[in-house]
Amino acid sequence: MTEIQTLLNDYLNYLEVEKNRSIKTRINYEHYLKEFLASAKIKSPPEITDELVRNFRLALARKTLKKITQSYYIIALRNFLKYLAKRDIKVLSAEKIELPKIMRQQIEILDYRDLERLLDAPKGNDLRTLRDKAILEMLFSTGLRLAELCGLDRYIDLERGEISVRGKGDKLRVVFLSDRAKKAIKNYLDKRSDPEPALFVSLSKATRNKGQEIRSPKILGRITPRAVERLIEHWAKAAGIPKKIHPHMLRHSFATDLLMNGADLRSVQELLGHANISTTQIYTHLTNKELREVHQAFHGKRRK
């Protein structure tokens, strides 16, 4: 094992143990950094030069990778260099590497009428419909990420309407259930008689026995992110919504709904579990009522 490979392994362990980053983060950083080190056959830290970094960035750009993806490689490299410098290892300064400029992310939100149609679409008293209704109401009420939703266990205090969630970076936060979400979840759980600890479960397809009676679906374990994506697509079509709907759009709708109703940015940041408020600020251009009022009050006054 070369010197740089040993240091890389030390850094990845540092991320996981000292910085408490997730296994997924470790895997991603390992991929980004190994690709950089292999691109120039680097064996020791002093071999990392400005020129090698520029050539690597050019190679990334020529792969037609998105700017945001290119930035992940550069962020990983900068952080690795900072770690090496912290250990007093002679290496290229991370400050000499500029991050690529990223255009402000465009986010898709549901029109409020479409949102209500989606939430009202599941109608029925069977387990699958009750589950789907509870998932939709939960996503809009809490702004949970898809993985966070799938990781929930069923033993929650519906009376308090509060759930502790472990999100990105293993950070804990509290999310809250609306009255509609609490009702939907209660109706769903009342229908469950299985010992499965997961709050939301995957279900087998309904089958018929020889007498053509419909058998109840079987519990197949914790629901998967792909299953949630499919059920949202299903109910969006059932509600007559023409565009493709994905779970993260309900998270976006949760954030914009709060801001449009007067919530402050810091509180929304906490509820979403964003590490940096700059991430939350992507919603502000969608929710600025004052700009609309200024336009209505002052635009086109001289036109007849």
NORFEN-V373059 format. One record per pair of residues at least 12 apart in sequence whose C-alpha atoms are under 7 Angstrom apart, sorted by the first residue. I is the first residue (numbers start at 1). J is the second residue. Records with the same first field share a line. If there is no record, write none. Layout:
I->J, J
//
This chain:
2->43
3->43, 44
4->43, 44, 45
12->26
20->169
21->169
22->169, 170
29->76
32->73, 76
33->76, 77
36->56
45->90, 91
46->90, 91
48->92
49->92
67->102
68->102
71->99, 100
74->99
78->94
81->93, 94
82->94
105->282
108->249
109->249, 252, 253
110->249, 253
114->241
117->239
118->235, 236, 239
119->133, 136, 137
121->235, 238, 239
122->235
127->188, 191
130->187, 188
131->188
132->231
133->184
134->181, 184, 185, 188
137->180, 181
138->177, 181
139->250, 251
140->250, 251, 253, 254
141->176, 177, 178, 181, 254
142->175, 176, 177
143->250, 251, 254, 272
144->251
145->248
146->225, 247
147->225
148->167
150->200, 223, 224, 225
152->198, 199
153->197, 198, 199
154->197, 198, 199
158->182
161->176, 177, 182
162->174, 175, 176, 177
163->175, 176
167->273
173->273
175->271
196->221
198->222
200->222, 223
201->219, 220, 221, 222, 223
202->219, 220, 221, 222, 223
203->217, 218, 219, 220
204->217, 218, 219, 220
205->217
229->246, 247
232->245, 246
233->245
255->268
256->283, 287
259->287
260->287
//
